[in-house]
Amino acid sequence: MSSKKSINRRDFLGRTGTAMAGTVLVNPLNSMKSKAQSLQRRKLALVGTGIRGSTFWGKRIVENYSDLVEFVGLCDINQGRVEFVKKYMGVDCPTFTDFEQMMNTVKPDTLIVTTVDATHHEFIIKGLRLGADVITEKPLTTDEQKLAGILEAERETGRKLIVGFNYRYSPHVSRIKELLMDKRVGQITSVDFHWYLNTDHGASYFRRWHGLRDHSGTLLVHKATHHFDVLNWLIDSEPVEVFAYGELEHYGINNQFRGEKCRGCPYQKQCKFYFDITRDKFMMDLYVANEQYDGYIWDSCLWRPEIDIYDKMAVQIKYANDVQVSYSLTTYSPYEGWRIAFNGFNGRIDSWLDIPWLNKEKISQAELHAREMSQDEDEAGSDYDEIMIMDNFGDYELEKVFHTGAGHGGGDQRLQDKIFRNPDMSDPLKHAAGSRDGAMSILIGIAARKSIEEQRAVKISELTDLKPKIVRP
C-alpha cells in the first residue's frame, strides 16, 4: 500500500536541527559577532537600489537586523532612486552616485552588490580591494573573463565573498537533500529538472534590462544560476560538460505589433501581456518617478526588436560523478512552478512546486509569484510541499513538508539569519556555498550559452582554471 507522511514545523526543525538555519556561505563575515559578543554594529553599504536591493537586501535587513548592522551608505547611478530608497528603507545615511567616493568616505565592513548583473564584477572587485567583505546578489557575474577577475581579487585580498543563494534554504529542498544524503533510493544516476516561468513573471524579464544579453548574460545565467546551484548542491558534485539548445521564438521580434512601453501603448487592448505599472505605487515611486535621471524604463515593450536572450532552453549536464541531468526552462507557461526527479539504482524521488493539478489549488499566477517573494510569515503554517519516494520493487511514500517561514518557502529568512545573526552555527546539510559554488553555477549557464552559439558540447575546463571535483569541496 502507499503511505503518506507529513512533516510539520516542529517535527521538521527537530529532525534537521540547525540544518535549516544553515547557510549558503563558507565562513561568511568572520569578523561579524553576535550582539552578545559585540556592542558595535557592523557597517553595511549597498550599491544598486532597484527592487531587489531596496527590499530584500535593504528594508528587510533594517527591519530584522538593526541590532547587529547599520547602513552607512547607499549608491546608485540614479540619484532620484537612491534618495527614494533611503526614505523607503528608513535609514539615516549619506547617498552617493559615485561608488568609489562612497567606499572611501564611509569605509563599510561589508558591501552588498545588487546592480545589473553584467556590472557585478566591477563592484565586487573594487569592494574587495577597498577592504570590504562582499555580498552579491546572484548571479556572481555573466561571463568567464569577469569570473576570473573576481576569483583573483578574492584570492589576493583574503576578503570574504558571499553569493546570495536562497533556494537551498527552503525546507522542501533541504528535505530532498536529506533523502539523497541518506541514500534513500540508492546511488543517483540521473536527474530530470524542469522549470516553468509563467506569462506574468516570465514575461517581466523581457520588459526589463534582463532581456538584453549584455546586461543579464541571458536567463541561463541570470535565472538558471539558482537552479544550477541547487543541482550542484543536491547532486554533491561539479559539472564537467554541457550541451544545450535555446531559441527566442515567442517574445522580441516574434509579434506583429509593438510599442515603446506599456504606458500609453496604442495596443493595450489587444496585447494580452499589457502591464499597468501605474496601479503599483511602490513601482511608480521607485522607477517611473526617476526615469528622468537615467532613462531606464521598467515597463518597456516585451516585443521590442533589441531583445536578444532565449525564451526557451534545454540543457544536458554531465557531472564529475557521472550523474546526467536533463534541464529545461520555459518563460511563457500558463503556470509557474517546477518538477524534479532523481533516478537511483533502488528507486526514484519525485517532487514539484506549484503545479496546479498536483496542488489542487486555484490562484492567479501574479498572486502566486507575489506569495513566493513575500517576506510575510505564514503564521498558520498550512502551506506545504510534497515529495514522493518510490522503490523499484515496492510502493511509494508521499511526504508533506510544511513551510516554516517567509519568502521562497522559508529559505529567505534562513539565508539572512545565517549571514547577519548567527554565522557560526553548524551546517550538517552543507548549505554553505562560497565563491566556488557561485562560479560553478554560472559556468553551467555560460557553457550552455556557448554550446547554443557554437552547436557543440562545451567542457567546463574550457572556461576556468577551477578543476571540477567528483565530490563538491
C-alpha positions, 0 to 999 in steps of 0.5 A: 500500500502507499503511505503518506507522511507529513512533516510539520514545523516542529517535527521538521526543525527537530529532525534537521536541527540547525540544518535549516538555519544553515547557510549558503556561505563558507565562513561568511563575515568572520569578523561579524559577532553576535550582539552578545559578543559585540556592542558595535554594529557592523557597517553595511553599504549597498550599491544598486537600489532597484527592487531587489536591493531596496527590499530584500537586501535593504528594508528587510535587513533594517527591519530584522537586523538593526541590532547587529548592522547599520547602513552607512551608505547607499549608491546608485547611478540614479540619484532620484532612486537612491534618495527614494530608497533611503526614505523607503528603507528608513535609514539615516545615511549619506547617498552617493552616485559615485561608488568609489567616493562612497567606499572611501568616505564611509569605509563599510565592513561589508558591501552588498552588490545588487546592480545589473548583473553584467556590472557585478564584477566591477563592484565586487572587485573594487569592494574587495580591494577597498577592504570590504567583505562582499555580498552579491546578489546572484548571479556572481557575474555573466561571463568567464573573463569577469569570473576570473577577475573576481576569483583573483581579487578574492584570492589576493585580498583574503576578503570574504565573498558571499553569493546570495543563494536562497533556494537551498534554504527552503525546507522542501529542498533541504528535505530532498537533500536529506533523502539523497544524503541518506541514500534513500533510493540508492546511488543517483544516476540521473536527474530530470529538472524542469522549470516553468516561468509563467506569462506574468513573471516570465514575461517581466524579464523581457520588459526589463534590462534582463532581456538584453544579453549584455546586461543579464548574460541571458536567463541561463545565467541570470535565472538558471544560476539558482537552479544550477546551484541547487543541482550542484548542491543536491547532486554533491558534485561539479559539472564537467560538460554541457550541451544545450539548445535555446531559441527566442521564438515567442517574445522580441521580434516574434509579434506583429505589433509593438510599442515603446512601453506599456504606458500609453501603448496604442495596443493595450487592448489587444496585447494580452501581456499589457502591464499597468505599472501605474496601479503599483505605487511602490513601482511608480515611486521607485522607477517611473518617478526617476526615469528622468535621471537615467532613462531606464524604463521598467515597463518597456515593450516585451516585443521590442526588436533589441531583445536578444536572450532565449525564451526557451532552453534545454540543457544536458549536464554531465557531472564529475560523478557521472550523474546526467541531468536533463534541464529545461526552462520555459518563460511563457507557461500558463503556470509557474512552478517546477518538477524534479526527479532523481533516478537511483539504482533502488528507486526514484524521488519525485517532487514539484512546486506549484503545479496546479493539478498536483496542488489542487489549488486555484490562484492567479499566477501574479498572486502566486509569484507575489506569495513566493517573494513575500517576506510575510510569515505564514503564521498558520503554517498550512502551506506545504510541499510534497515529495514522493519516494518510490522503490523499484520493487515496492510502493511509494511514500508521499511526504508533506513538508510544511513551510516554516517561514517567509519568502521562497518557502522559508529559505529567505529568512534562513539565508539572512539569519545565517549571514547577519545573526548567527554565522557560526552555527553548524551546517550538517546539510552543507548549505554553505556555498562560497565563491566556488559554488557561485562560479560553478553555477554560472559556468553551467549557464555560460557553457550552455550559452556557448554550446547554443552559439557554437552547436557543440558540447562545451567542457567546463575546463574550457572556461576556468582554471577551477578543476571540477571535483567528483565530490563538491569541496 
